[in-house]
Amino acid sequence: MNKSNIMKAAHKLAKTFSGDYRACLSMALREVYKAIKSIVAKQQYEVAVAKVNAQFGGVVAETGFQINLTRNTYPVKEELKELGFKFNPKSRNWTFWNVDNSIDIKPIVFKLASLVA
């Protein structure tokens, strides 16, 4: 979205507010930027998940409880250990468990995506 579209959206939103137009436009711009920022963050996360899945055969659970990596992880095994992944020699995969959902997995996914060459 370019600046012109941002301003058009903000003007359209500001017209629905009552009071001083400059103040309304300022509030509308904040709302539009917040919406754009959340959309961009979501898109960046989806790209990172796709990179992890493509490189490592990873499965990132939508619930945020578990990440499994199965393919070609030997070159990054030390980084996986630092991130808290555990290796299961029986199934030959790396797993990250977030059972109580206390850890935000988004930074971990972004770190994994940065490990992709």
N, C-alpha and C positions, 0 to 999 in steps of 0.2 A: 504494500500500500504506500503510495507516494504522498508527499506533503499536501498536494491539492486534494486528494481524496480524504485525508485526515481532517483537513479544515472543513470540507463539505459535510462530513459526518458530524463534526463538532458543532457547526452552525445549525444543522438540522436538529441536533439534540438540544442545543441552547435555546432554540425557539420554543421548546416545550416547557422551559423553566419560566418562573415569574421573577421579576425584580430587575436590577441593573443588568443590562445586556452584557457588558464587559465582564462582570463577575460570573454571569451565567455561562459565557463562552469559556472562561477560565476553568470552571468546574466541568464543563462538557469536554474540554480538551484533556483534562486529567482522566476522565472516564474512558475516553476513546483510546488514549495511550495505554491505560491499564488493560483494556480489552485486547489491544494489539500485542502487548507484552505477553499476556497469558497464551494467546494463540501461537506466537512465535516459540515460546518455551515448550508448549505441547508438541509442536512440529519438530523442534530440535531433539526432544526426548524420543519421539517416534523414529527419527533418523538414527539415533544412537542405538536403539533396540534393534533396528534392522541390521546395523553394522555388526553388533554382537552376535545376532542370529546367523548372519552370513559367514562370519569368520570362525566362530567357535561352536557352531551348531547349538547355540544357547537357547534356552527357553526361559524367558522372563515372565513369571506368573503375573497376571493382571492384578491380583490381590496384593502383590508386594511381599508375599511370604517366602518365596523361594526363587533362586536362580540356578539353573543347571547348565554346565558347559561340558560338551563331550568331545569336540573336535580340535586337534592340533593346539593344545594348550601348553605343551612343554616349554616353548620359548618364553612364556610369561608366567611360569609356575610360581616364581618368587613374588611377583606382584599380586597374584591371586592369594597367596598366603597372607600378604600384608593387608589385603582387603577383607580377610576373614573367611575365605573359602576353605573348605575341607575336601581333601581328596578321598574318594572311595575306591580302593583298589579292586574291589569285587566287581563293581559296575563300570570302573574306569572312567569316572567323571568327577568334576569339581562341583560342589554344591555350596550355596550360601543360604542359610536358613535364617529367617526373620520371624520366628514363631509368634512372638507377642506383638509384632508389627510396630516395634519401638524405633526402628531405624528407617530413615527415608532411603529407599534404594536408588533414587534417581542419581545422586552423586556417584554411586558405585557403577551404575550403568554407563554414565558419562566417562568415568575412568576406564572402564573396559573398552569403550568405543575408542578412546584415545590410544589404547594399546594396539589397535588394528593398524597394520602398516599401510 
